[in-house]
Amino acid sequence: MPGPTRDTVINWFTYHPATPRTGPQHDHVRSSFRLVANDLWDLLPDGPDKTLALRKLQEAMMSANACIANDNMFAYMAASPNPNTEPF
């Protein structure tokens, strides 16, 4: 499988503001991960493994939100007559 294109990598480092469609999706992701984080906080013993587990959960939340943002940007780029312009 080929690696990402330059445009894809640049897109990873581009700010994608929430839209009326994606804002609620981001909120749902954050609230879902917050529930898990709260449960893990009480369940796991203090220590470096707990910290690592919570950091990985944060990383997963960020990846999930990036997925939403990037999907929205790719949909915009596919539908735009000039995909090099910003969607706002």
N, CA and C atoms as a LAMMPS dump frame, in Angstrom:
ITEM: TIMESTEP
0
ITEM: NUMBER OF ATOMS
264
ITEM: BOX BOUNDS ff ff ff
-5.0000000000000000e+02 5.0000000000000000e+02
-5.0000000000000000e+02 5.0000000000000000e+02
-5.0000000000000000e+02 5.0000000000000000e+02
ITEM: ATOMS id mol type element x y z
1 1 1 N 0.846 -1.174 0
2 1 2 C 0 0 0
3 1 3 C 0.889 1.234 0
4 2 1 N 0.668 2.165 -0.914
5 2 2 C 1.524 3.356 -0.973
6 2 3 C 1.278 4.272 0.218
7 3 1 N 2.277 5.058 0.542
8 3 2 C 2.165 5.999 1.651
9 3 3 C 1.311 7.2 1.289
10 4 1 N 1.139 8.105 2.241
11 4 2 C 0.315 9.283 1.983
12 4 3 C 0.984 10.218 0.981
13 5 1 N 0.152 10.996 0.304
14 5 2 C 0.68 11.995 -0.619
15 5 3 C 1.118 13.226 0.174
16 6 1 N 1.862 14.101 -0.457
17 6 2 C 2.277 15.349 0.191
18 6 3 C 1.053 16.153 0.617
19 7 1 N 0.039 16.229 -0.271
20 7 2 C -1.181 16.97 0.064
21 7 3 C -1.864 16.392 1.307
22 8 1 N -1.861 15.071 1.432
23 8 2 C -2.462 14.44 2.601
24 8 3 C -1.702 14.825 3.861
25 9 1 N -0.386 14.792 3.812
26 9 2 C 0.424 15.142 4.977
27 9 3 C 0.217 16.614 5.341
28 10 1 N 0.222 17.497 4.366
29 10 2 C -0.014 18.918 4.634
30 10 3 C -1.385 19.093 5.273
31 11 1 N -2.379 18.343 4.803
32 11 2 C -3.722 18.422 5.362
33 11 3 C -3.74 18.024 6.836
34 12 1 N -2.887 17.075 7.225
35 12 2 C -2.814 16.661 8.625
36 12 3 C -2.434 17.826 9.531
37 13 1 N -1.656 18.752 9.011
38 13 2 C -1.147 19.865 9.801
39 13 3 C -1.866 21.176 9.501
40 14 1 N -3.063 21.071 8.964
41 14 2 C -3.882 22.228 8.641
42 14 3 C -5.058 22.275 9.606
43 15 1 N -5.371 23.471 10.096
44 15 2 C -6.511 23.629 11.001
45 15 3 C -7.802 23.438 10.23
46 16 1 N -8.694 22.616 10.775
47 16 2 C -10.001 22.368 10.174
48 16 3 C -11.068 22.783 11.175
49 17 1 N -11.629 23.986 11.011
50 17 2 C -12.639 24.42 11.979
51 17 3 C -13.879 23.542 11.922
52 18 1 N -14.525 23.416 13.061
53 18 2 C -15.767 22.644 13.108
54 18 3 C -16.838 23.349 12.283
55 19 1 N -17.71 22.559 11.726
56 19 2 C -18.832 23.073 10.949
57 19 3 C -20.118 22.731 11.702
58 20 1 N -21.252 23.22 11.245
59 20 2 C -22.506 22.838 11.902
60 20 3 C -22.719 21.319 11.919
61 21 1 N -22.166 20.618 10.954
62 21 2 C -22.289 19.159 10.919
63 21 3 C -21.262 18.48 11.816
64 22 1 N -20.013 18.956 11.762
65 22 2 C -18.959 18.262 12.504
66 22 3 C -18.863 18.666 13.967
67 23 1 N -19.324 19.86 14.316
68 23 2 C -19.256 20.301 15.715
69 23 3 C -19.906 19.308 16.668
70 24 1 N -21.155 18.909 16.408
71 24 2 C -21.781 17.916 17.286
72 24 3 C -21.063 16.556 17.284
73 25 1 N -20.468 16.192 16.157
74 25 2 C -19.712 14.94 16.111
75 25 3 C -18.499 15.021 17.029
76 26 1 N -17.781 16.144 16.981
77 26 2 C -16.627 16.339 17.87
78 26 3 C -17.072 16.318 19.332
79 27 1 N -18.182 16.976 19.634
80 27 2 C -18.698 16.995 21.006
81 27 3 C -19.014 15.587 21.492
82 28 1 N -19.621 14.782 20.621
83 28 2 C -19.974 13.402 20.993
84 28 3 C -18.717 12.574 21.256
85 29 1 N -17.708 12.731 20.408
86 29 2 C -16.451 11.996 20.611
87 29 3 C -15.838 12.386 21.956
88 30 1 N -15.758 13.698 22.218
89 30 2 C -15.153 14.147 23.478
90 30 3 C -15.916 13.616 24.684
91 31 1 N -17.247 13.692 24.64
92 31 2 C -18.015 13.23 25.8
93 31 3 C -17.883 11.72 25.991
94 32 1 N -17.814 10.966 24.902
95 32 2 C -17.635 9.51 25.009
96 32 3 C -16.293 9.17 25.646
97 33 1 N -15.243 9.819 25.188
98 33 2 C -13.913 9.557 25.744
99 33 3 C -13.811 10.057 27.186
100 34 1 N -14.503 11.153 27.503
101 34 2 C -14.49 11.673 28.866
102 34 3 C -15.081 10.645 29.832
103 35 1 N -16.159 9.967 29.418
104 35 2 C -16.756 8.931 30.264
105 35 3 C -15.768 7.797 30.537
106 36 1 N -15.084 7.361 29.497
107 36 2 C -14.097 6.286 29.665
108 36 3 C -12.949 6.762 30.555
109 37 1 N -12.47 7.977 30.322
110 37 2 C -11.363 8.5 31.132
111 37 3 C -11.751 8.571 32.604
112 38 1 N -12.982 9.006 32.871
113 38 2 C -13.449 9.088 34.251
114 38 3 C -13.496 7.706 34.896
115 39 1 N -13.987 6.714 34.164
116 39 2 C -14.023 5.337 34.679
117 39 3 C -12.614 4.806 34.939
118 40 1 N -11.707 5.043 33.995
119 40 2 C -10.335 4.555 34.157
120 40 3 C -9.644 5.239 35.33
121 41 1 N -9.936 6.519 35.532
122 41 2 C -9.321 7.243 36.643
123 41 3 C -9.607 6.539 37.966
124 42 1 N -10.867 6.097 38.122
125 42 2 C -11.248 5.421 39.359
126 42 3 C -10.786 3.961 39.404
127 43 1 N -10.728 3.323 38.247
128 43 2 C -10.433 1.891 38.179
129 43 3 C -8.945 1.562 38.301
130 44 1 N -8.114 2.354 37.672
131 44 2 C -6.686 2.018 37.576
132 44 3 C -5.903 2.544 38.769
133 45 1 N -4.908 1.763 39.239
134 45 2 C -4.058 2.262 40.321
135 45 3 C -3.135 3.37 39.792
136 46 1 N -2.833 4.328 40.66
137 46 2 C -1.933 5.415 40.273
138 46 3 C -0.57 4.859 39.879
139 47 1 N 0.048 5.493 38.928
140 47 2 C 1.378 5.098 38.494
141 47 3 C 1.584 5.407 37.028
142 48 1 N 2.766 5.079 36.534
143 48 2 C 3.096 5.426 35.151
144 48 3 C 2.211 4.718 34.123
145 49 1 N 1.752 3.508 34.429
146 49 2 C 0.892 2.81 33.468
147 49 3 C -0.475 3.482 33.354
148 50 1 N -0.982 3.996 34.481
149 50 2 C -2.252 4.733 34.443
150 50 3 C -2.085 5.993 33.59
151 51 1 N -0.997 6.699 33.818
152 51 2 C -0.73 7.908 33.03
153 51 3 C -0.644 7.574 31.55
154 52 1 N 0.058 6.49 31.231
155 52 2 C 0.202 6.089 29.836
156 52 3 C -1.161 5.729 29.235
157 53 1 N -1.959 4.983 29.986
158 53 2 C -3.282 4.595 29.488
159 53 3 C -4.134 5.829 29.195
160 54 1 N -4.093 6.827 30.081
161 54 2 C -4.879 8.039 29.866
162 54 3 C -4.328 8.87 28.704
163 55 1 N -3.023 8.887 28.554
164 55 2 C -2.437 9.607 27.408
165 55 3 C -2.796 8.927 26.093
166 56 1 N -2.787 7.607 26.08
167 56 2 C -3.176 6.873 24.862
168 56 3 C -4.657 7.093 24.558
169 57 1 N -5.476 7.19 25.596
170 57 2 C -6.894 7.479 25.396
171 57 3 C -7.056 8.875 24.796
172 58 1 N -6.271 9.822 25.302
173 58 2 C -6.293 11.179 24.736
174 58 3 C -5.86 11.145 23.268
175 59 1 N -4.836 10.385 22.968
176 59 2 C -4.352 10.249 21.593
177 59 3 C -5.443 9.657 20.692
178 60 1 N -6.142 8.648 21.205
179 60 2 C -7.218 8.036 20.431
180 60 3 C -8.343 9.04 20.18
181 61 1 N -8.666 9.861 21.19
182 61 2 C -9.693 10.882 21.012
183 61 3 C -9.274 11.894 19.94
184 62 1 N -8.022 12.287 19.983
185 62 2 C -7.522 13.245 18.991
186 62 3 C -7.564 12.635 17.593
187 63 1 N -7.221 11.359 17.479
188 63 2 C -7.279 10.689 16.175
189 63 3 C -8.715 10.589 15.678
190 64 1 N -9.644 10.304 16.58
191 64 2 C -11.05 10.227 16.185
192 64 3 C -11.544 11.584 15.689
193 65 1 N -11.19 12.649 16.397
194 65 2 C -11.606 13.985 15.958
195 65 3 C -10.916 14.391 14.665
196 66 1 N -9.671 13.98 14.485
197 66 2 C -8.984 14.255 13.221
198 66 3 C -9.673 13.532 12.075
199 67 1 N -10.138 12.329 12.34
200 67 2 C -10.863 11.567 11.322
201 67 3 C -12.096 12.336 10.871
202 68 1 N -12.839 12.887 11.82
203 68 2 C -14.023 13.682 11.484
204 68 3 C -13.619 14.916 10.685
205 69 1 N -12.625 15.638 11.167
206 69 2 C -12.199 16.867 10.5
207 69 3 C -11.649 16.587 9.108
208 70 1 N -10.827 15.558 8.982
209 70 2 C -10.24 15.247 7.682
210 70 3 C -11.276 14.742 6.698
211 71 1 N -12.237 13.963 7.169
212 71 2 C -13.296 13.493 6.282
213 71 3 C -14.092 14.676 5.756
214 72 1 N -14.376 15.634 6.62
215 72 2 C -15.102 16.83 6.198
216 72 3 C -14.287 17.605 5.162
217 73 1 N -12.987 17.728 5.381
218 73 2 C -12.137 18.472 4.446
219 73 3 C -12.048 17.742 3.115
220 74 1 N -11.905 16.417 3.139
221 74 2 C -11.823 15.67 1.889
222 74 3 C -13.127 15.774 1.112
223 75 1 N -14.265 15.76 1.823
224 75 2 C -15.561 15.904 1.153
225 75 3 C -15.66 17.278 0.516
226 76 1 N -15.182 18.305 1.213
227 76 2 C -15.195 19.66 0.662
228 76 3 C -14.314 19.734 -0.588
229 77 1 N -13.119 19.156 -0.484
230 77 2 C -12.187 19.222 -1.607
231 77 3 C -12.754 18.5 -2.826
232 78 1 N -13.437 17.384 -2.616
233 78 2 C -14.004 16.635 -3.733
234 78 3 C -15.146 17.398 -4.393
235 79 1 N -15.884 18.179 -3.6
236 79 2 C -17.049 18.884 -4.129
237 79 3 C -16.724 20.283 -4.638
238 80 1 N -15.564 20.802 -4.273
239 80 2 C -15.232 22.188 -4.603
240 80 3 C -14.707 22.317 -6.03
241 81 1 N -15.142 23.369 -6.743
242 81 2 C -14.569 23.607 -8.063
243 81 3 C -13.107 24.035 -7.976
244 82 1 N -12.71 24.591 -6.827
245 82 2 C -11.327 24.997 -6.603
246 82 3 C -10.898 24.465 -5.236
247 83 1 N -10.42 23.221 -5.161
248 83 2 C -10.109 22.6 -3.863
249 83 3 C -8.934 23.228 -3.135
250 84 1 N -8.239 24.158 -3.752
251 84 2 C -7.105 24.79 -3.066
252 84 3 C -7.555 25.952 -2.18
253 85 1 N -8.834 26.279 -2.187
254 85 2 C -9.334 27.339 -1.329
255 85 3 C -9.86 26.751 -0.024
256 86 1 N -9.864 27.563 1.012
257 86 2 C -10.357 27.113 2.312
258 86 3 C -11.882 27.086 2.313
259 87 1 N -12.492 26.212 3.121
260 87 2 C -13.942 26.059 3.119
261 87 3 C -14.696 27.102 3.946
262 88 1 N -14.081 28.259 4.213
263 88 2 C -14.789 29.278 4.986
264 88 3 C -14.566 30.638 4.419
